[in-house]
Amino acid sequence: MKKTNLKTLAEELKLSISTVSKALGDSYEIGSETKKKVKELAERLNYQPNPFASSLRKKNSKTIAVVIPEICNNFFSLAIDGIQSIAQEKAYDILTYLTHENLINEISTIKHLRSGRVDGVLMSICSEVSNHAHLAEFRDNNIPLVFFDRVDENLDFPTVTTDNYESSYNATQHLIDAQCKRIVFLSTSKHLSIMKKRINGYINALEKTTEKFDAGNIIECSDNNDENLAIIRKLMNSKDRPDAIFASVEKLAIATYHVCHELNVQIPNDLKVLSYSNLNIAALLYPSLTTISQPAFEIGREAASILIRLIEKKHLDDLTNKVIIKSSLIVRDSTK
């Protein structure tokens, strides 16, 4: 008995082999009625796909790239775990690239990836500049790209983020409710859209509740730990020192703890501290750190799911997907 193949199905249905292949792959390019006819015939004729031939035909590597700015941040470690969990389910390998918050490294990585070594890319942009127009090269080379966490909203790619504005607003309100009068926001690069949203949430909570906002209370820090320690040390030695610090990233919260220990500033009596953080040891710090915990693992899983659907061309809606997964405020001793 002659084995049923794509050509057999195509001839029977008077369709092209390409259309039959896409219908069996559940591609968004094929209508539901055509998909139904193809799948019914394939089942009736006991069609068995050849995965090796399919891979050669599509020239898929079954590999996705993950491009991140740093690895010391616990958020990215958890996000990669989420990505890996989906990749394993779908039989994809992942390659991880680190840009070290450097634009030259980011551009070099993009040039390497656009050669077609991978089927798609998951990316969190570096903070060095606001213009990431070079990422449009992915679209020019038909390589699917999904942003997660740090995104460039000027580029029309799918994104998976958290509710940065709302979580920052609620955290600032928590400090206001704790009777804090001078809340200092320690930021990183203001080029990042997520940082702009966190700053806006902080500002709007102050303006709505206290009607007081001082731009001098937003202090931009750096990627250098010694510089950050010096900035916080100067802040805590000032005559009008803050009674609360809202750290936009966990490394700034840890730097604040170091300075407070050095200067004998008591947390939370002298200074309340709150931070975006996914630190596993946040509850074990002394005092335990109040955190805005981001759903890093879930963000990674969702971003990977969207990317693989794009690679396999199963959902047209994913091309413009903007997913937001909520963070949660975990109140601990540092703000009591």
C-alpha positions in Angstrom: 0.0 0.0 0.0 1.4 3.4 -1.0 2.2 5.6 1.9 0.2 8.8 2.2 2.3 12.0 2.0 1.7 15.7 1.6 1.5 15.3 -2.2 -1.2 12.7 -1.9 -3.3 15.0 0.3 -2.7 17.9 -2.0 -3.8 16.0 -5.1 -6.9 14.6 -3.4 -8.0 18.1 -2.2 -6.8 20.0 -5.3 -4.6 22.2 -3.1 -1.0 23.1 -3.2 1.5 21.1 -1.0 2.3 24.4 0.8 -1.3 25.0 1.7 -1.7 21.4 3.0 1.5 21.7 5.1 0.4 25.0 6.6 -3.1 23.7 7.4 -1.7 20.7 9.2 0.6 23.0 11.1 -2.4 25.1 12.2 -1.0 28.2 10.5 -3.0 31.5 10.8 -2.6 31.9 7.1 -5.1 29.1 6.3 -8.8 29.4 6.8 -10.7 27.2 9.3 -12.7 25.4 6.7 -9.6 24.4 4.7 -7.8 23.3 7.9 -10.8 21.1 8.7 -10.9 19.4 5.3 -7.1 18.8 5.3 -7.1 17.3 8.8 -10.1 15.1 8.2 -8.5 13.7 5.0 -5.2 13.2 6.8 -6.9 11.3 9.6 -8.9 9.2 7.1 -5.8 8.3 5.1 -3.7 7.7 8.2 -1.2 10.4 7.2 1.9 10.3 9.4 4.2 13.4 9.2 7.9 12.9 8.8 9.5 15.3 11.4 12.9 15.1 9.9 11.8 16.0 6.4 9.6 18.8 7.9 12.6 20.3 9.8 14.6 20.3 6.6 11.8 21.8 4.6 11.3 24.7 7.1 15.0 25.0 7.8 14.2 25.4 11.4 16.9 25.0 14.0 14.5 24.4 16.9 16.5 26.9 18.8 15.6 30.3 20.3 17.8 33.1 21.6 17.4 34.9 24.9 19.1 38.3 25.0 19.3 39.9 28.5 21.2 42.9 29.9 22.5 41.2 33.1 22.4 38.0 35.0 23.0 39.1 38.6 19.4 40.4 38.8 17.2 37.6 40.2 14.4 38.6 37.9 16.3 37.4 34.8 17.3 34.2 36.4 13.6 33.4 37.1 12.5 34.6 33.7 15.0 32.2 32.0 13.6 29.4 34.1 10.1 30.2 32.8 11.4 30.4 29.2 13.2 27.0 29.6 10.1 25.3 30.9 8.2 26.2 27.7 11.2 25.5 25.5 11.4 22.0 26.9 7.7 21.3 26.4 8.0 22.3 22.8 11.4 20.6 22.2 13.3 23.9 21.6 16.8 24.6 22.7 17.7 28.1 24.1 20.9 30.1 23.7 21.4 32.9 26.2 23.3 36.1 25.3 24.4 38.8 27.8 24.8 42.4 26.7 26.1 43.8 30.0 24.0 46.9 29.6 26.2 47.9 26.6 24.7 49.0 23.3 27.8 47.9 21.3 27.3 44.4 22.7 23.6 44.5 21.9 24.2 45.5 18.3 26.9 42.9 17.9 24.5 40.2 19.2 21.8 41.3 16.8 24.1 41.0 13.8 25.1 37.5 15.0 21.5 36.4 15.4 20.1 37.8 12.2 22.2 35.3 10.2 19.5 32.8 10.9 21.2 30.7 13.6 18.0 30.8 15.6 14.3 30.6 14.8 13.3 33.5 17.1 14.5 35.9 19.8 13.3 36.8 23.3 14.8 40.1 24.4 15.1 42.5 27.2 16.9 45.7 26.0 19.9 47.3 27.5 19.6 50.7 29.3 22.4 52.6 27.6 20.3 54.5 25.0 16.7 55.2 24.2 16.9 54.4 20.5 16.9 50.7 19.6 16.1 51.1 15.9 18.7 48.4 15.0 16.2 45.9 16.3 14.0 46.4 13.3 16.5 44.3 11.5 14.8 41.2 12.9 11.6 42.1 11.0 13.7 42.8 7.8 15.1 39.2 8.1 11.8 37.6 9.1 13.0 36.5 12.5 10.3 36.6 15.2 11.1 38.8 18.2 9.3 39.2 21.5 10.3 41.7 24.1 9.9 40.9 27.8 10.3 43.1 30.9 12.4 45.9 29.2 10.7 46.9 26.0 11.1 49.5 23.3 7.5 50.8 22.8 8.5 52.6 19.6 9.0 49.3 17.9 5.9 47.2 16.9 6.8 43.8 18.4 4.9 41.6 20.9 5.7 42.5 24.5 5.3 40.8 27.9 5.7 43.1 30.9 4.4 43.7 34.4 2.2 46.6 35.7 5.1 49.0 36.4 3.0 52.1 36.8 0.3 50.6 39.0 2.7 48.7 41.2 4.9 51.8 41.7 1.8 53.9 42.5 0.6 51.3 45.1 4.1 51.0 46.7 4.4 54.8 47.0 1.0 54.9 48.6 2.1 52.3 51.1 5.0 54.5 52.2 2.7 57.5 52.4 0.3 55.5 54.6 3.3 54.6 56.8 3.6 58.4 57.5 6.8 59.0 55.4 7.3 62.6 54.6 10.3 62.5 52.2 10.3 59.5 49.9 13.4 59.3 47.7 13.1 57.3 44.5 16.4 55.7 43.4 16.2 55.1 39.6 18.4 53.5 37.0 18.4 54.7 33.4 15.5 57.0 32.6 15.7 55.8 28.9 13.9 52.6 29.8 10.1 52.7 29.4 9.6 50.5 32.5 11.6 53.1 34.6 9.5 56.0 33.2 6.4 54.1 34.2 7.7 53.4 37.7 8.7 57.1 38.1 5.3 58.3 36.9 3.5 56.0 39.3 5.7 57.4 42.2 5.0 61.0 41.1 1.3 60.6 40.7 0.8 58.9 44.0 2.6 61.8 45.8 0.7 64.4 43.8 -2.7 62.8 44.4 -2.2 62.1 48.1 0.1 64.7 49.5 0.1 67.3 46.7 3.8 67.5 47.1 6.4 66.3 44.6 10.0 67.4 44.6 12.0 66.5 41.4 15.1 66.4 43.5 13.8 63.3 45.3 14.3 61.3 42.1 18.0 60.3 42.1 19.5 58.5 39.1 22.0 55.9 40.0 24.5 53.9 37.9 25.6 50.3 37.1 28.6 50.8 39.3 28.1 49.6 42.9 30.8 51.9 44.4 29.2 54.9 42.7 25.8 53.9 44.1 27.1 53.5 47.6 28.6 57.0 47.4 25.3 58.4 46.1 23.3 56.8 48.9 26.0 57.7 51.5 25.8 61.4 50.5 22.0 61.2 50.7 21.9 59.7 54.1 24.5 62.2 55.5 22.6 65.2 54.2 20.8 67.5 56.7 17.4 66.8 55.1 17.9 63.1 54.8 14.9 61.0 53.6 12.7 58.9 55.9 12.0 56.4 53.0 13.8 55.0 50.0 12.0 53.4 47.1 14.6 51.4 45.2 13.6 50.8 41.5 15.9 47.7 41.4 17.1 45.3 44.1 20.8 46.1 43.8 20.0 49.7 45.0 18.1 48.3 48.0 21.1 46.1 48.9 23.4 49.2 48.6 21.0 51.1 50.9 21.2 48.3 53.5 25.0 48.5 53.3 25.1 52.3 53.8 22.6 52.1 56.7 24.7 49.5 58.5 27.8 51.6 57.9 26.2 54.8 59.2 24.1 53.1 62.0 20.9 54.2 60.4 18.1 52.0 61.8 15.6 50.4 59.4 12.7 50.9 59.6 12.8 53.3 62.6 15.0 55.9 60.9 14.5 54.9 57.3 11.9 52.8 55.6 13.1 50.8 52.5 11.1 49.3 49.7 12.2 47.8 46.4 11.3 46.0 43.2 12.9 42.6 43.9 12.7 38.9 43.3 15.4 38.1 45.9 14.8 34.7 47.5 16.5 36.0 50.6 14.4 39.2 51.0 12.5 37.7 53.9 15.9 36.7 55.5 17.5 40.2 55.4 17.6 42.1 58.7 15.1 43.6 58.8 13.2 41.7 56.1 12.8 43.7 52.9 9.4 44.9 51.7 9.3 44.1 48.0 7.3 44.5 44.8 7.6 40.9 43.6 7.4 40.6 39.8 6.0 37.5 38.2 9.3 36.8 36.4 8.8 33.1 35.9 5.3 33.7 34.4 6.6 36.5 32.2 9.3 34.2 30.8 6.8 31.4 30.1 4.3 33.7 28.4 7.0 35.4 26.3 8.3 32.0 25.2 4.8 30.7 24.4 4.1 33.7 22.2 7.5 33.4 20.4 7.0 29.7 19.6 3.5 30.3 18.3 5.0 33.0 16.0 7.7 30.7 14.8 5.2 28.0 14.0 2.7 30.6 12.6 -0.2 29.5 14.6 -1.8 32.7 15.9 -1.9 36.0 13.9 -3.0 37.9 17.1 0.4 37.2 18.6 2.0 39.6 16.1 0.6 42.6 18.1 0.3 41.0 21.6 0.8 43.3 24.6 0.6 41.2 27.7 0.7 42.6 31.2 1.1 40.3 34.2 0.6 42.0 37.6 3.2 42.2 40.3 2.4 42.0 44.1 3.5 44.1 47.0 4.8 42.0 49.9 5.0 44.0 53.1 7.8 43.1 55.5 9.6 44.7 58.4 11.6 47.3 56.4 8.5 49.5 56.1 6.7 48.8 59.4 
